[in-house]
Amino acid sequence: MLQPTALGSVPPDTERIARVALHSRNPYMQLRDRLGPIFNDGMFARLFPERGQPAASPWRLALVTIMQFAEGLSDRDASEAVRARIDWKYKYLLGLELSDPGFDYSILSRFRDRLIEGRAQTQLLDRLLDSCKALGLLRAHSNMRTDSTHVLASIREMNRTELVGETLRLAPNVLTTVDSRWVETNVDSSWYLKYSRRFGYPRETLAKDVIEASAEEIGRDGMALLDRVWHEDAPAY
């Protein structure tokens, strides 16, 4: 259920800290200062049911979706940016109080699903481009790319790869609680270092070939683990 949120201005404490801590040319501060919030909850009202639990503000989720694509962030990292970064709270751009805890990362994937199911993908970049044209930042007859589907697909691919990596990371941990001796015998020792931390991509390694190579490696390791789990000599449990 959507409860429209008033756009309002940037909270005083957030603005004061942002002006001190960030450079005046920070892109997210400029985006907010020159274009304002860009979106409003009314644009997405038809995508939400009339009853149910209150939904997170869609105008903020729309901005986060565009910014996470621009920075190559997964849903988990984007939600962390909303919680921790002044320019994201991306506190300044989203007009949130410094103390605002943000939201669970799973909300972003559900929001993208609503956009796709409601055929509302184009609203994201179309509204952004309209705002830029109104301020004279774009020429009326210049070429402009408005393929929001490309933005959503790129984020989805990144999150799916992260999900598969996390699944493989957790699988040996679960198997260890069942039979640690079997894991020591059948799992390559290099995995302990490779899958010891939460799976994700640092921003500097977001090249397409790097992500594809990582996904292929996870696939090979996953198939090797499945072969050993389902081998006829493996314990029945």
Secondary structure, 3 states (H helix, E strand, C coil): CCCCCCCCCCCHHHHHHHHHHCCCCCHHHHHHHHHCCCCCHHHHHHHCCCCCCCCCCHHHHHHHHHHHHHHCCCHHHHHHHHHHCCECCCECCCCCCCCCCCCCCHHHHHHHHHHHHCCCCHHHHHHHHHHHHHCCCCCCCCCCCCCHHHHHHHHHHHHHHHHHHHHHHHHHHHHHHHHHHHHHHHCCCCHHHHCCCCCCCCHHHCCHHHHHHHHHHHHHHHHHHHHHHCCCCCCCC
